């Protein structure tokens, strides 16, 4: 029987790059993308990816979708800021559980999973952070991603299949609709940039291509079985990040330094207003925490076991993101 791989979340940026990387590495293998709707995805079709219908919240649809599938690359997940908590559970926890159960029913072989560095929480004493660092949930997204990651390894142990996970920080690059557009829009719209404190907090980034390559390398490395790895591209301070965005857009950033408590109060108001207007908050407590606390992660484990080294700098990631935004007429 010919080998077959399924990518979930393939219509997201990181899922697309995983599908692309798998196609490069395994040109003759059948690669499928799990999709919910009948929409057209020309960029996936160009890679020779076949589509299979299924929904993470509907286990029966997954049992059918996973027929004949050997390996799963799970990039599906709910990470948006402006959704009710239970949606994180539905997709990240129940969805992963359904996927695992359907995978086991179909006697799948390898399960590769995307987690997040958010599982350690915001306030971290010992840095660089290693993978074994205690987990602390301070947002339903992080909490549900940690539960999901543990489920993957629990099922793998019980049923004897290969499993590995990568934990990325902010993923930036082409097709990024989450991080880079918000940052560039401050500059493009000549808005004042709220810097919490003096903007010295160190933030970690990774390019979509690096995440995809790391996960595919894990899938091909026997020693990665049963392990979770950080996948980090580069770091810079919050201030440097906006200065970099300024260089790329040719706009001078206008900073407004605000204290942490003031930023948190502004975020609460922004979240309340967004709820009332049913829109995305301009600033959220999660983002204030993320951009005001230094978090540096060790890359030693994936480097030693899998041989992964990042190829993209922060500048590369943001430049690629901006070029894509221009192509899409978003900038």
matplotlib code that plots the C-alpha trace (Angstrom):
import matplotlib.pyplot as plt

x = [0.0, 1.2, 1.9, -0.5, -0.1, -2.9, -2.3, -4.9, -5.2, -3.6, -5.6, -3.7, -0.3, 1.7, -0.4, 0.2, 4.0, 3.9, 2.1, 4.6, 7.6, 6.1, 5.6, 9.3, 10.5, 8.1, 7.4, 5.7, 3.6, -0.1, -0.7, -4.2, -5.5, -8.5, -11.0, -14.4, -15.9, -16.0, -14.0, -11.2, -7.6, -5.5, -2.2, -2.7, -3.9, -0.7, 1.2, -0.8, -2.6, -5.9, -8.7, -10.7, -13.8, -13.9, -14.5, -12.5, -15.6, -17.3, -15.5, -17.4, -16.3, -12.7, -12.9, -13.9, -11.4, -8.5, -9.1, -5.8, -3.8, -0.4, 0.8, -0.9, 0.6, -1.8, -1.6, -5.3, -6.0, -8.0, -5.8, -7.8, -8.2, -11.8, -13.7, -15.5, -13.4, -15.4, -14.3, -10.7, -11.9, -14.0, -11.2, -8.0, -9.0, -12.1, -10.8, -7.4, -9.1, -11.4, -8.5, -6.4, -9.3, -10.0, -6.2, -6.1, -9.2, -7.5, -4.2, -2.2, 1.6, 2.9, 1.3, 3.1, 1.6, 1.9, 1.8, 2.9, 5.5, 2.5, 2.0, 4.7, 2.7, 3.9, 6.0, 9.1, 12.1, 14.7, 15.7, 16.4, 13.3, 13.8, 11.0, 10.7, 9.9, 6.7, 3.5, 1.2, -2.0, -3.0, -5.2, -7.7, -5.7, -2.5, -4.5, -6.2, -3.0, -1.3, -4.1, -4.0, -0.3, -0.6, -3.4, -1.2, 1.6, -0.8, -2.5, 0.8, 2.1, -1.0, -1.4, 2.3, 2.4, 5.1, 4.4, 6.3, 5.4, 6.9, 6.3, 6.6, 6.4, 4.9, 4.9, 5.6, 5.9, 3.9, 0.1, 0.4, -2.9, -2.3, 0.9, 2.6, -0.4, -1.2, 2.3, 2.6, -0.8, 0.4, 3.1, 1.0, -1.8, 0.6, -0.8, 1.1, 2.7, 2.0, 5.2, 4.7, 7.5, 10.4, 9.9, 12.9, 11.0, 12.6, 10.2, 10.7, 9.7, 9.8, 9.1, 6.4, 9.0, 11.2, 8.2, 7.2, 10.8, 11.2, 8.0, 8.8, 12.4, 10.8, 8.7, 11.8, 13.9, 13.4, 14.9, 12.1, 9.5, 7.7, 9.2, 8.2, 10.6, 10.9, 11.2, 12.5, 13.8, 15.1, 14.5, 14.3, 12.9, 9.5, 11.0, 13.4, 10.4, 8.6, 11.9, 12.3, 8.7, 9.5, 12.6, 10.5, 7.6, 9.8, 7.8, 9.2, 7.6, 6.0, 6.3, 4.1, 5.6, 2.9, 3.1, 2.0, -1.0, -2.3, -1.8, -3.8, -6.7, -6.7, -6.8, -9.8, -11.7, -10.7, -11.9, -15.3, -15.8, -14.9, -17.4, -20.2, -19.3, -18.6, -15.2, -11.5, -10.0, -7.4, -5.4, -5.9, -4.5, -3.0, -1.1, 0.0, 1.4, 3.1, 4.8, 5.9, 7.6, 10.9, 10.6, 13.6, 13.5, 16.3, 16.8, 19.3, 16.9, 15.7, 19.2, 20.8, 18.1, 16.7, 19.6, 17.3, 18.8, 16.6, 17.2, 15.2, 16.0, 13.3, 14.0, 13.4, 10.2, 8.7, 10.0, 8.3, 5.1, 5.1, 5.8, 2.8, 0.6, 1.5, 0.7, -2.7, -3.3, -3.4, -0.7]
y = [0.0, 3.5, 5.7, 8.6, 11.7, 14.0, 17.7, 19.3, 23.1, 23.1, 26.2, 28.2, 29.7, 27.2, 24.3, 25.3, 25.5, 22.0, 20.6, 22.4, 21.0, 17.5, 17.7, 18.7, 15.8, 13.2, 13.9, 10.5, 10.3, 11.0, 14.1, 15.1, 18.2, 18.1, 20.8, 21.7, 23.5, 23.0, 26.3, 26.3, 26.3, 26.9, 27.2, 23.7, 22.3, 23.6, 21.3, 18.3, 18.0, 16.1, 17.3, 15.3, 16.6, 16.5, 18.6, 18.3, 18.6, 15.7, 12.5, 10.3, 12.6, 12.1, 8.3, 8.4, 11.1, 9.2, 5.9, 4.8, 7.6, 6.7, 9.9, 13.1, 16.6, 18.4, 22.2, 22.8, 25.0, 28.0, 30.9, 34.0, 36.7, 37.5, 34.2, 32.6, 30.3, 27.2, 27.5, 27.0, 23.8, 22.6, 22.9, 22.5, 19.8, 18.0, 18.4, 16.9, 14.1, 13.2, 13.3, 11.0, 8.5, 8.5, 8.1, 5.0, 3.5, 3.7, 2.3, 5.4, 5.4, 8.9, 11.9, 15.2, 18.0, 21.8, 23.1, 26.5, 28.1, 29.9, 26.8, 28.2, 31.3, 34.9, 35.3, 33.1, 33.2, 30.9, 31.6, 30.4, 28.3, 24.6, 22.2, 20.6, 24.0, 23.9, 24.8, 27.6, 28.4, 32.1, 32.1, 29.5, 29.2, 28.2, 25.9, 24.1, 23.7, 22.2, 19.7, 18.8, 18.2, 16.0, 14.0, 13.4, 11.8, 9.9, 8.2, 7.6, 5.8, 3.7, 2.7, 2.6, 5.1, 7.6, 11.1, 14.4, 18.0, 21.4, 24.5, 27.7, 31.3, 34.0, 32.7, 35.4, 35.3, 35.1, 34.5, 35.7, 37.4, 37.4, 39.1, 41.1, 42.9, 44.4, 45.6, 47.1, 48.7, 50.9, 52.3, 52.4, 54.3, 56.6, 55.5, 56.0, 52.7, 51.9, 50.6, 48.9, 50.1, 51.1, 48.3, 46.3, 43.0, 40.3, 38.6, 35.3, 34.8, 32.0, 32.0, 29.6, 27.8, 27.1, 25.6, 23.4, 22.2, 21.5, 19.4, 17.4, 16.8, 15.5, 13.1, 11.7, 11.4, 8.2, 10.0, 12.6, 10.0, 10.9, 14.3, 18.0, 20.7, 24.4, 25.7, 29.3, 31.5, 34.6, 37.2, 41.0, 43.6, 45.0, 48.4, 46.8, 44.9, 48.2, 49.8, 46.9, 47.3, 51.0, 50.2, 47.7, 50.2, 53.3, 54.9, 56.3, 54.6, 57.1, 55.6, 56.3, 54.7, 53.5, 51.7, 48.1, 48.8, 51.5, 49.1, 46.4, 48.9, 50.0, 46.3, 45.5, 48.5, 47.4, 43.9, 45.1, 47.5, 44.7, 42.4, 45.0, 45.7, 42.1, 43.0, 42.2, 44.1, 46.6, 45.7, 42.6, 41.6, 38.6, 40.8, 43.3, 40.4, 38.9, 42.1, 43.3, 40.2, 38.8, 35.2, 33.4, 29.7, 27.2, 25.6, 23.1, 20.0, 20.2, 21.1, 18.1, 15.5, 16.5, 18.6, 21.7, 25.2, 28.1, 29.6, 32.9, 36.0, 38.3, 40.7, 37.9, 36.9, 40.4, 41.3, 38.2, 39.0, 42.6, 41.5, 39.1, 41.8, 44.0, 41.2, 40.7, 44.5, 44.5, 47.1]
z = [0.0, -0.9, 2.0, 2.7, 4.9, 6.2, 7.1, 9.3, 9.4, 5.9, 5.0, 7.7, 7.0, 9.0, 7.7, 4.1, 4.7, 6.3, 3.2, 1.0, 3.0, 2.9, -0.8, -1.2, 1.0, -0.2, -3.9, -4.5, -1.4, -1.3, 0.7, 1.8, 3.4, 5.8, 4.9, 6.3, 3.3, -0.5, -1.0, -3.5, -2.3, -5.5, -3.6, -2.1, -5.5, -7.1, -4.7, -5.8, -2.5, -2.4, -0.3, 2.2, 4.0, 7.8, 10.9, 14.1, 16.2, 14.3, 15.1, 12.6, 9.8, 10.9, 11.1, 7.4, 6.4, 8.0, 6.1, 4.7, 6.3, 7.9, 9.3, 10.6, 10.7, 13.0, 12.5, 13.3, 16.3, 17.5, 18.5, 17.8, 20.5, 20.2, 20.8, 23.7, 25.9, 25.0, 21.4, 22.4, 24.1, 21.2, 18.7, 20.7, 23.1, 21.8, 18.2, 19.0, 21.0, 18.1, 15.7, 17.9, 18.3, 14.6, 14.0, 16.4, 14.8, 11.4, 12.8, 12.1, 12.5, 13.2, 14.8, 14.5, 16.5, 16.7, 20.3, 21.6, 24.0, 25.7, 28.0, 30.4, 31.2, 31.2, 34.3, 34.1, 36.4, 34.9, 31.4, 28.7, 29.3, 28.7, 27.6, 31.1, 32.7, 34.8, 32.9, 34.0, 32.2, 32.2, 29.1, 27.7, 24.5, 26.4, 28.7, 25.9, 23.9, 26.9, 27.5, 23.8, 23.8, 26.8, 25.1, 22.1, 24.2, 26.5, 23.5, 21.8, 24.9, 25.3, 21.7, 20.7, 17.8, 17.0, 18.3, 18.5, 19.0, 18.3, 20.5, 18.5, 19.7, 17.5, 13.9, 11.4, 7.6, 4.4, 4.9, 8.5, 9.4, 13.2, 14.2, 11.5, 10.1, 13.5, 13.9, 10.3, 10.6, 13.4, 11.1, 7.9, 9.7, 11.5, 14.8, 18.1, 19.2, 22.9, 24.4, 27.7, 30.0, 27.8, 25.2, 26.5, 26.8, 24.6, 22.3, 20.4, 16.7, 14.2, 10.4, 9.1, 6.9, 10.0, 11.9, 8.9, 8.4, 12.1, 12.3, 9.1, 10.5, 13.7, 11.7, 10.0, 13.3, 15.3, 18.4, 18.3, 19.3, 22.5, 22.7, 22.5, 21.2, 21.1, 17.6, 17.8, 14.9, 16.5, 19.3, 19.5, 21.9, 21.5, 20.5, 18.0, 16.5, 15.7, 14.5, 12.2, 10.9, 10.4, 8.3, 6.2, 5.6, 5.4, 8.2, 11.4, 14.5, 17.0, 20.4, 23.4, 26.6, 29.0, 32.3, 32.6, 34.9, 32.4, 29.5, 31.3, 32.1, 28.4, 27.4, 29.6, 28.1, 24.6, 25.2, 26.6, 23.7, 21.2, 22.8, 22.5, 18.9, 18.1, 16.7, 17.5, 20.4, 19.4, 22.5, 24.7, 28.1, 26.4, 24.0, 26.7, 28.7, 25.6, 24.5, 28.0, 29.5, 28.4, 27.4, 25.9, 25.0, 24.7, 21.2, 22.5, 22.6, 18.9, 17.8, 19.5, 18.8, 15.4, 14.1, 13.5, 13.1, 12.1, 8.7, 9.0, 11.0, 12.5, 9.6, 7.1, 8.7, 8.9, 5.4, 4.0, 5.9, 4.5, 0.9, 1.2, 2.6, -0.4, -2.8, -1.2, -1.2, 2.6, 2.8]

ax = plt.figure().add_subplot(projection="3d")
ax.plot(x, y, z, "-o")
ax.set_aspect("equal")
plt.show()
